[in-house]
Amino acid sequence: MINPGIVEMEGIQAAGMIGSDYQKQVEALTPLGRMGQPQDIASAAVFFVSSDLAWITRETLHIVGGI
């Protein structure tokens, strides 16, 4: 399972969060200093559907920029 943090996607943009105080707060609390991007999640998703996952079960990958 993938458990992402705040990722800059259409819903976040439509809600007006990009460039807002909310975005600044999220980035200030995130050790990597930025909101997640779709490609940050995509590479993990590719791993989860690959044969490299053959012996991994019942794990949750938190992709949250260090939180």
MOVEN-V400756 format. One record per backbone hydrogen bond with DSSP energy under -0.5 kcal/mol. NH is the residue of the N-H (numbers start at 1). CO is the residue of the C=O. E is the energy in kcal/mol with one decimal. If there is no record, write none. Layout:
BEGIN
{{NH | CO | E} {NH | CO | E}}
END
This chain:
BEGIN
{{3 | 1 | -0.5} {3 | 61 | -2.9} {4 | 2 | -0.6} {5 | 63 | -2.5} {8 | 36 | -3.2} {9 | 7 | -1.1} {13 | 9 | -2.3} {14 | 10 | -3.2} {15 | 11 | -1.7} {16 | 13 | -1.5} {17 | 12 | -2.1} {20 | 17 | -1.7} {23 | 17 | -0.6} {24 | 20 | -1.7} {25 | 21 | -2.4} {26 | 22 | -2.6} {27 | 23 | -2.6} {28 | 24 | -2.0} {29 | 25 | -1.7} {30 | 26 | -0.9} {31 | 29 | -0.6} {32 | 65 | -1.8} {33 | 30 | -2.3} {36 | 6 | -2.4} {38 | 8 | -0.5} {40 | 37 | -1.7} {41 | 37 | -0.9} {41 | 38 | -0.7} {42 | 38 | -2.4} {43 | 39 | -1.5} {45 | 41 | -2.2} {46 | 42 | -2.4} {47 | 43 | -1.6} {48 | 44 | -2.2} {49 | 45 | -1.1} {49 | 46 | -0.5} {50 | 47 | -1.4} {53 | 50 | -1.3} {54 | 51 | -1.5} {56 | 53 | -1.8} {57 | 55 | -0.5} {61 | 1 | -3.0} {62 | 60 | -0.7} {63 | 3 | -1.6} {63 | 61 | -0.7} {64 | 62 | -0.8} {67 | 64 | -0.8}}
END
